[in-house]
Amino acid sequence: MGLQWREQLSVGNDLIDNDHKHLIDIINKANQSLQSMSRAGLLVALDQLYKYAKAHFTLEEKIAESVGFPEHGQLHASHDELLRNLGRIAGEIGEQWDAATAEHFGKFLRDWLINHVIKEDMLLKPYLKKHSPRFDPRA
């Protein structure tokens, strides 16, 4: 079963929440490719995940800074590490894999998202509550 969006994952900002929903969709596609042993599909999904996450992190950091999140610098460092880890795991994809390897990569992707959304982004929630859910610092 793939990852599913739940309201308790919401940080209270539509831009961030919508990005997180899309990240879940991409991770689910990557997991489907792992299960079906589609290396091409997996590499496409990982590339999409990397590119989308990079854009998401940039926006999220801008939002964090704009709402006065005191640890926005640490957030940037954490995002860089997440992207490095994603690049590293993508580089470990071989031509073929077994069920145990698919589970290992799938667990990495789930943990990667959960660590980002639950452990980090929830720290933003009290600062985001002071603004409209549609707050966009680019506007």
N, C-alpha and C positions, 0 to 999 in steps of 0.2 A: 504494500500500500504506500502511496506517495505521501509527501508532506501536504498538509492542508492548512489554509489560512484560518485562524480563529480570532475572534475579536480581542481576546486577551493579549494578542500579539501587537495590537494597535498601540502606537506611540502618541496618537492624537493629532497627527499631521497627515493630511491626505496625500501629499507628495511622497513622503517617506513610506507611508503604508502601502500606497499603490506600487511603489518600487519594490517593496518587500514581497508583495503578491506576485509580481513578475519574476523576481528572483526564485521564488518557490516553484513557479511554473518551469523555469529553465532547469532547476535542479531535478525536478520530476522527469523532464525530458532526458537529462543525463542519466538518471537512474534507469529509465526505460531502455536506453541504449546499452547500459551495462548489462541489464538482464537479457537482452536479446543478442548480446555479443556483437553489437554494431560499433566497431571502432570508428568508422567515419561519422556516424551519428553522435557518438560520444565526443569526438574532437570538435565537431560543430557546436554542440551544446556547451562544452567547456570554453570555447572561444567566445560564444555569446555571453556566457556567465561572466567571464573576465571583463569584457568590454562594458557590459551593462553595470556590473558592480563598480567598475572604475568611475563611470559617470554618476552613479548613485552616490558613491562616497564623496565625490566632489560637491554635489548638491547638499548632501547631508551635513558636511562640514560647514558649508556656507550658512545653512539653517542654524546649526548649533552655535556658531559664532554670533549670528544675528539675534538669537534669543538670549544671549548672555550665558551660555553653558560654559562654566569655568574651566572645564577640561577639554576644550575643543582641540588643543594641541595634541593631547594624548590620543584623542579620537583619530586624528590624522595618522599618528604613528601606528596605531592599531590597524587602521585600514590598509596602510602600506604592508604590514605584516600579513594580513589576510590575503592580499593580492599576491604577495611572494609565495605564500603557502599554496594558493590555487595554481600558480604557475609551476611550482615544483611538482605538485601531484599530477598535473597535466603532462609534464615531462616524463612521468613514470609509467604512462600508459604504453603497454607493449602491443604487439600485433594481436595477441590472443590472451585471454585470461580465463580462469576457472570461477566457479561460484564463490569461493572464499575471497578471491581477489575482487570480484564484483561487490561483495558485501563490504570489504574493506574500503573501497573507493566510495561506495554509497554512504557508508557511515561517516567518512571524512566530509562529504558534501553536506550531510544533515548537520553534523557538528559545526561545520564552518558557518552555516546559516544560523543555527541556534545560538552559537557563541556571539555572533554579531547582533542578532535581534534581541535576544533575551538578556544577555549579560551586558551589552554595551548600550544599545539604543534605548532600553528602558530607563537608563539614567537621564535621558533627555526629556522624558515624559513630564516631569514637574515644570520644566522650563517652557515646554510646548503648550501646556495647559493655559498659560497666560496669554496665548494668542489664538486666533481663529484656526480651526482645523485646515482652512485653506491658505494659511500663511505661506507666502512665497517671497523670500528676500530678493528675488530677481525682478519682481514686479515694481 
